[in-house]
Amino acid sequence: MASLLYIASHGPDDPTKACIPFHLAVNGAAEAGIEATINLMGDAAVLIQDRYIETLTPLGLPPLRELMAKIREKGISVYI
């Protein structure tokens, strides 16, 4: 089976860029049957905190709280 590693480096100061790896992993790769993993580095490391999960809302993408719920549901690993 194919697999993809998404590396997130943008933090909460740019919600849209911060949420793109989560969106691609859950609504792109996982929906296509591709195993996905997300690695949070640098400024993105704080995105695992509840305060950011609950409040981060990007433009044109689902809120981070919805993306994280789907990530848990689909069993996608998130590494820091």
N, C-alpha and C positions, 0 to 999 in steps of 0.2 A: 504494500500500500504506500502511496506517496505521502510525504509529510512536509510541512512548512514550519519555519521558525520566524515569528514576527518579533522584531526588536523595536521596542518603544523607547524613545529618548526625550519626548516632549512632556512637560509637566502641566499642572493646572493653569499656568499663565496663558496657555493656548489650548483651550478645551477641544477644539476641532482636531488639531494635529494629535493631541493626546489620545483621543478616542479612535482614531483611524485603525491602529493595529488590532484593537479589540473588535471593531466592526468587521474588518476583513477576516479575522480568525473565525468568528462565530457565524456571520452571515454570508461569508464567502467560502472559505475552505471547508468548514464543518458541513455546510449545506451541500457541498459538492462531494462529500465523502472523503475528504482529505484530512488526515490527522494534523492538527495545528497545535503549536505551543507559543506562548508569549513570554518574552524576556523583558523585564523592566530595568532600564539602566539610567543612571544620571538623574535628571529631574523627574523622570517618570516613576521612580521608585516609590514616591509618596502616593501614587494613584491607588495603591492597595488599601489605603486608610479609609475607614468608613466615612469620614467627613467629606472626602473627595468623591467617593463612590456615590453618595447620596446627593451631591450638589452639582456635579459637573454635567453641563448640558452643551454639547457641541452644536454647530450650525449644520443642518442637513443630515444629521445622524441621530440615532436613538441616544437617550441619556445613558451615562455610564452605568447607572443602577440597573437598567434593563439589559445592557450588554453583559454585565457581570452575572446577572441571574441566568442568562442563556449559557454563559461560559461554565457556570457550575452545573447546569442541567446537562450539558454536552460533555462534561468531564475534561475540558481543556485546561492544561497545566499553565500556571502563571509563575514564573521565577523572578526573583529579585536579585 
